[in-house]
């Protein structure tokens, strides 16, 4: 018999206000849900596009999503907002980088 890891259930009522978020795992993937300024609830893979560091743990409220590793910041929509030290990197186009939606 195959044992499955327990699924941490998340509910929309945990995301009542803008920026409310929670992380969870399903099928060995780390994900998080977040409520945007537009009222839309989105789910993303819980991984920074820079160095694949986990972005969200537990639950809470935030104005932006900040990677604790190198401080890349993402909008609540998943779009890349800011990156330190990439201003002079040739060919770097932050508008093409975003969190991966589920």
C-alpha positions in Angstrom: 0.0 0.0 0.0 1.3 3.5 -0.9 1.4 6.0 1.9 0.6 9.5 0.9 1.8 12.6 2.9 -1.0 14.4 4.5 -2.4 17.4 2.6 -2.6 20.6 4.5 -5.9 22.0 3.5 -6.2 25.6 2.7 -9.4 27.6 2.4 -10.3 30.8 0.7 -11.4 32.3 4.0 -7.8 32.2 5.1 -7.2 34.8 2.4 -9.7 37.5 3.3 -7.4 40.6 2.9 -5.0 41.7 0.3 -1.6 40.1 0.8 -2.9 37.2 3.0 -0.9 34.1 2.1 -0.1 30.6 3.2 2.3 27.9 2.2 1.5 24.2 1.8 2.8 21.0 0.1 1.0 18.7 -2.3 2.6 15.9 -4.3 6.0 16.7 -2.8 5.8 20.3 -4.2 6.0 23.4 -2.1 3.3 25.9 -3.1 1.7 29.0 -1.7 -1.6 30.9 -2.2 -1.8 34.6 -2.0 -4.6 37.2 -2.4 -3.8 40.0 -4.8 -4.7 43.7 -4.7 -7.3 42.8 -7.4 -9.0 40.3 -5.1 -7.8 37.3 -7.1 -6.4 34.4 -5.2 -3.4 32.9 -7.0 -1.2 29.8 -6.3 2.5 29.7 -7.2 5.3 27.2 -6.8 7.1 28.3 -3.6 10.4 28.9 -5.3 12.4 32.1 -6.2 13.3 32.3 -9.9 16.8 33.4 -9.0 18.3 30.6 -6.8 15.3 28.4 -6.1 15.0 29.4 -2.5 11.7 28.9 -0.7 9.8 32.2 -0.6 6.9 31.7 1.9 6.6 29.6 5.1 3.6 29.3 7.3 0.9 31.9 6.8 0.6 35.6 7.2 0.1 38.9 5.3 2.6 40.7 3.1 2.7 43.7 0.7 5.2 42.0 -1.6 6.9 38.6 -1.6 10.6 38.8 -0.8 13.1 36.0 -1.2 15.1 35.7 2.0 18.2 34.6 0.1 19.1 37.4 -2.3 16.1 39.8 -1.7 14.5 39.4 -5.1 11.0 40.8 -4.7 7.7 39.8 -6.4 4.4 41.5 -6.8 1.3 39.8 -5.4 0.5 38.8 -9.0 3.8 36.9 -9.2 5.6 39.5 -11.4 9.2 40.4 -10.6 9.3 43.8 -8.9 12.9 44.3 -8.1 16.3 42.7 -8.1 19.5 43.9 -6.4 22.6 44.2 -8.4 21.1 43.4 -11.9 20.9 46.9 -13.2 24.0 46.6 -15.3 23.6 42.9 -16.2 23.5 42.8 -20.0 20.4 41.3 -21.4 18.6 41.0 -18.1 14.9 41.8 -18.6 12.9 41.6 -15.4 9.6 41.9 -17.2 10.2 38.4 -18.6 10.6 36.8 -15.2 7.8 35.8 -12.8 6.7 33.2 -10.3 5.4 30.0 -11.9 1.6 29.8 -11.4 -0.1 26.5 -10.6 
